[in-house]
């Protein structure tokens, strides 16, 4: 089959700067792709690379799109190399819409399993708190909105300052709630150990990427030496890396950003086969890419943990943010996202 192909780049300012250990984000860049078959059926996908996270660059993604031209067949789409995970994610989402095939269709349960499987109607969402002391101001608002899990970016300030804020944060945290700490690889082993001692027997769901992704020995050692559950994020940009960590015996959580990892059916198959402990997380994609991911999360049991998509109104524009996403996700969210409106807005 030959598809008509189109692509449009986007560059969107963030409503407020997002501070992480990697630096401060002020804008998001990516590409929206469009496929149309000979009957006029249309599908859209989003390429949202994060090169510092280990993905292809935006320039590489644009070069692939240019080489497709105005028409592209299935064989060419299938031949995109695995290392271009963001491109492959977008193309798979667009093809699924055109062909009216769900992104998880290749991994639907076997007939004998159907009676034990039911698509989710609602899934919890974790709220993202701002880095630093601003988290203390944001927390009560998120609690009032009904969130039960909170993610706080650490590794931005000094360890001692952040530990003090951490104590204040936990003092304000309801007994029924938990917090996730995300260091984005900012600590060394000594700093990570100091944090993990403080986290022991406290309502910490997990500590995400405490040290650099290349420091595998330290990551495995920390996971073995401390009772606090650890999670990999930058270490597992793609599924190949996640499989390798499984082979190393990783005992913790895998934070998977589906928009970076490749086609959704491949992510679903990996989770189903390995029963990995997974958190699905946003890569700060627009509502178009997010809707495909959240639909997949509702359709299949990809995770038992709260979704890492509580990033708030990151762009300050409903076209790019989608409907307000609160403490609980249901199918109505994705249905309210209009890909055609997003595509037209980029003219």
Buried (B, 14 or more C-beta within 10 A) or exposed (E): EEBBBBBBBBEBEBBBEBBBBBEEBEEBBBBBBBBBBEEEEBBBBBBBBBEEBBBBEBEBBBEBBEEBEEEBEEEBBEEBEEBBBBBBBBBBBBBBBBBEBBBBEEBBBEEEEEEEEEEBEEBBBBBBBBBBBEBBEBBEEBBEEEBBBBBBBBBBBEBEEBBEBBEEBBEEBEEEBBBBBBBBBBBEBEBBBBBBEBBEEEBBBBBBBBBBBEBBEBBBBBBEEBEBBBBBBBBBBBBBBBBBBBEEEBEBBBBBBBBBBBBBBBBBBBBBEEEBBBBBBBBBBBBBBBBBBBBBBBBBBBBEBBBBBBBBBBBEBBBBBBBEBBBBBBBEBBEEBBBEEBBEBEE
